[in-house]
Amino acid sequence: MKYDYLIVGAGLFGSTFARLATDSGRTCLVIDKRQHLGGNVYCENVDGIIVHKYGPHIFHTDSEEVFKFVTSLVKVNPYVNTPMAHYKGKMYNMPFNMNTFCQMWGVVTPQEAMQKIAEQSKCIKEIRNLEDKAISLVGKDIYRKLIKGYTEKQWGRPCTKLPANIITRLPVRFTFNNRYFNDRYEFIPDGGYNSLINKLLEGSEAIPGLDLFDAKGKVFDMCDRVLFTGRIDQFYDYRFGELEYRSLRFNQFTLDEENYQGVAVVNETWGGIPYTRRVEHRHFQQPKEPVKKTVITEEYPASIKETGEPYYPVNDEKNNAIYQQYKALADKEEKVIFGGRLAEYKYYDMDDIILRAMELWKSELNR
Ligand code: UDP
């Protein structure tokens, strides 16, 4: 065999696994069907501004192990995500906190805010879906202005048909704290994520622009074992049907000014505007040389039929049951292992991806 591992997919999962394997003296061939490495954390430099090509990636973790791992490879800059929401000409702080409650209702104390929410949610007797959950957490006004439109655009279906747990990703606080994430460590690698991916892939042979499904026999035979991080349904030729994903379309443009919206992320929460988020990349890291330009990306939720790119797994009962059928096949494989968001059909944050890759590598060592 020419390599110990073939790693299909050069995203964060595959690249982390490659680093761990290479550090233990294994040889890795890493392929990716895209023309670049890095998967969805890939960045591009536009006029000195680091652009997160596939949506904003802010690294946040509570894991000391993950923090040490990443910072042993690259320099990182502390970053605190404090997005804003825009609804019909008015700006609100996110996630839902005392600033939001003051802006929405003019309340002054946590007790007043809690009372307002209690009044607006007393109609909810049972949590059957996302709508019930959202109203019970923050009341009807915030649900109507900051949640309903955004969520229905994002997922392409009514809030009454979505699982409640999606909304519990967002903190609700009765303090004046605008931090989006609760985690201890929050940062972005200096210059973006490409340097991290390059470090993870150092020592591996990495080939962008090579689709496994065009070269399967050949590359499989060159390697002892295979880590597959792509779509598990595609791997098995969709034999149990296609797993559903929500997708995104990005509209990127450059303006001749330095500060367009004053913050990196503005959520557009009114259903009448088709995009969900507007990202101004230079607020993640200001360019090293002064430049009178700014790069903006609008994110339009889309069906996978429109883009062909899977982003968010739709983890409802139907799709989870299909996934279990694929997983049963995967568990029987001798040579191939599966990992990451697409292969495990799970919406992982970046730190979870690194932890999962570490776990998988440990189980490989104990085989
Ligand atoms: N959400 C919302 N309004 C917002 C931001 C988020 O209603 O302004 C809801 C929406 O349902 C979304 C969920 O909160 O799917 C989780 O948001 P998060 O920021 O975690 O989304 P992701 O990281 O998946 O883009």
Residues whose N, C-alpha, C, O or C-beta is under 5 A from the ligand:
A	BS01	UDP	A85 L146 I147 Y150 T151 Q154 I166 I167 R169 L170 N267
